[in-house]
C-alpha cells in the first residue's frame, strides 16, 4: 500500500510492510494507548484532525519504525495540542488552536512578522497558514506608550486605512500586519518596537544603553547622530539606544543584546 502525504510543498511516499494493513496499525495504536484511557479518549484518535502518518525508519524499504517490539504511528498534530479548545482572535476570521511550533519549521508569525517557535496559535483550517505567537495573541488592544503620551495607541490587525503597509515611527521600517496606531497623529509602531526594553546591555559596550525616542537629546546645532556600529546617520525622529557617559549609541537595527 502506498500513501501520499503532503508536507512543506512536497509529497512523501511511505510504504507499509508486506501484509500490513491500516486496520492492523490502528489496532496497535489502540493497544498502546489503552493504559491511558482515563486521560485520553481513544475514540478521538479515529476522528480528524488525528489522521495518522507513518514513521519512516530511513531504510530503502520505508518500513515502519519500531518502538520496542511494536510498530507505532504518530499523529500529524500531537494529541496534547489537539485537545486544547479552539479560540477566536479579532485579527482572523477562523478559529485558532494552541500548538507548539519547532524552530526548524521556519514559520513566520502573522502578527509581528518575525520568526515563530514555541507556544503559538494556528488556524484550524488546513488550507490557512495563519500563525500567531502566544505573546502576539495576548497583546493588549490599547496601549499607553511613553513615546506617545498624548494619545492611546490602538492595536490594528492590518495597516491603517486602505494602505498595504505602514512605516514604524520607532525603527523607520515598514510593516504589513499588526500595528499600534494613533489615528489622530498617524503614529505607528511595530508590536515588537512597542515593547522594546527601556535599557539593554549591548554586546559591544560595557555599560547599559538607554532607549531614547529621538536624537534631539544631543542639543548641538549642526550635529547628526551616527550609529556607533554601522556608522550610518540616524534621523532625529528615530529611536536609539544610548550611553550618555561614553557618548555611545546604536540605531534599533544594530541593537545586539549581550547574552545573559
N, C-alpha and C positions, 0 to 999 in steps of 0.2 A: 504494500500500500504506500502511496506517495501523497504527501500533503504539502501544498504551497502556503507558506506563511509570509506575510509582508512585514518588513521592518526596516525603517530608515530608508525607504525608497527602493529596497532590494527584495527579491524573492529568494527565500531559502528553501531548499528541498530536503526533507527529512524522510528517512526510510525506516520502517519497522522491521524488526527481525522476522524472518520467515515463520509463519504460523501464528504470529502475534495478532491480536485484534483490539479494536478500540474498546469493546466491551470488557475484555480482559484487563486492559490498562486501567479503566475506571474502577473495576472491582478491586484492583491492587490499591488504588488511591483511597477507596473507602475503608479498606482494612488498615492502612497506615494511620488514618485519622480516627479510627474507632475509639482509641483511648482518650481522645479529646472531645468526645461527643458533647459533653456538657458545655464546653466553651465555644465550639464551632458547630453550626448547623450543617450537617452533611448534605442536606438537600440543596443548599445553595451552591455546592460545588458543581451541580449539573445544570445550573442556570447562568445565563450571561450576567456579568462580564467574566465569569470564571471559566473561560474557554482554555483548554489545556494545550500547551505546546510541549514537545518532547525534547529532552536534553541530549544534545549531540556529544558523544564522548571523544570526538576528534578522530575516530577511526575512519578508514575508507568505506566501511560498510554502513556508517551512520547509525550504528546500534544505539539503543537507549542506554543512558548512563545508569550504572548500578550503584545503589547505596546499600552496602552490606550484601545480602543475597537477594534483594528485591529491586525491581525496576521502578523508578519514580518519574512522575510527571509534574512539572511546575506550572502554576497559573501565570498567565500573562500579566495580571495585576495581583499583587500579593493580597491574600485574604484579609490580613490585618488592615490594609488600606481600604479595601473594597467594602468592608463592613461599616466604615465610618459614614455618617449621614451626609447626604448632599446638602449644599448650602447655596444661597444666592448672593451675588455681588452686583452693585449698581452698574459696574462697568461692562457687564456681559449679559447677554440675553439667555444663555443656557445655564443650568445648574452646574456647580463645581463640586469636585470631590477631593478631600485631602489625599495627598500622595507623598512619597519620598522619592526625590529625584537624585540620581547619581551624577557626579561631575562629568563622567565620560559620555553622558547622553547629549551634551552640548546643546542645552535648551536655553532660550532667551526668555526672560520674564516679559510678559505683555504689558506690564505696568511701568517698571523703571527702565526697561530695555537693556538690562545688564544680565550677565551670565547667571544662571539659576542652578542651585543644587541644594539638597537638604529638604526641609519641610516646605511644602508648596501646595497649591490648589490647581487642579486640572479640570478642563471642561469634560463633562461626562459624554459628550457626543464624540464618537470615534473619528468623525471627519473634521473635527475642530481642534486646532493646535494651540488653544488659549491656555497659558500657564500664568500663575502669579506666585511670587514669593509669599510665604506666610506673613512676613512683615509688610509687604505691599497690600495684601488682603486686609490687614488690620490698620491701615493708615487712617488717621482721623479725618473726617470730612471737612473740617475747618481747622485753620492753624493760625495762632498768633506768633508771628516771627519777628525777632528783634531787628532784622534788616528792613522791615517794612511795618513799623509800629502803628502807623496811622489807620490801617485797614486790616481786617481779617483776610486771610488767603483761603480760597475755596478749592477743594480737590476736584479736578476735572479728569474724566477718563480719556479725553482726546483734546487736541489743540483747540483753544478758544475760537469762537466764531466759525467761519467756514474754511479756516486755514488748514492746510495739511501738515503744518509744522509750526513750532513756536521757538523763540530764542530765549534761552535761560539768562536771566539778569545776573546770575552768580558767575557762571563759567564762560558765558558767551556762545556756547554750543547750542545747536538746535535739538528739539525733541519732537517725537511724533505720537507720543502716548500720554501717560499721566502727567499732570502739571498742577502745581499750586498757583492759583491765579487771582489777581486783583483786577476786576473789571473796570474800576474807576481809574486806576493808574496804568492799566495794561502792563502790569508787573507779573512776571512768570518765573517759577523755579522748577527745575527738575526735582522729583521727590528725593533723589539722592543728595542733591545740593541742600535741600531744605533741612536735612538732618545731619549736616556735617558737624563734627565735634568742635567745640569752642577753642580747644587747644590740642596740639598734637606734637609728638616727638618725631622729627624728620631724620631719616637715615643718614643724611649728610651734615647734620648740625647737632651741636652738643646741648643746646638749650631748647626748651619747649617753644613752639611757634603759636602765636595767637591769630585766630581768624578775624580778619578785618573786612568790612563790607565795601570798601573803596580804598583808593590810594591817595585820597585827598589829605590824609594824615601827614604827608610829607610837608605840606605848607611851605614849600620852597619854590618860588616862582621860576619857571623855565625848566624845572627838573621833571623827568619822566621816570616812573618806577620801572625797573628792569628785573626780570626774574633771575635769581642767582643760580639757577640750574640750567635753564635753556638759553639765557641771555636775551630773551625777546622782551620787547616793550609791552607793558600791561596798561590797558585803558584805565582811566580814573574811576570808572563805574564798576570794574571787575573786582571780585573778591580775591584776597591773597592771604597767605599765612606768613606772619612776620615776627621777627625777633628785634625788638627795639634796642636792646643793649648792643647788638652786633650789627644792626642795620642790614640784617639778612632776611630775605623774603622769597617766596615762590608763588607762582600762579597755581590755580587749582589743578591744572594738568600735570604739574610736576611735584605734587604732594605725594611723597613716598614714605609712608609711616615706618618708623623703626620697629623691628619685631619686639614684642613684649617678652 
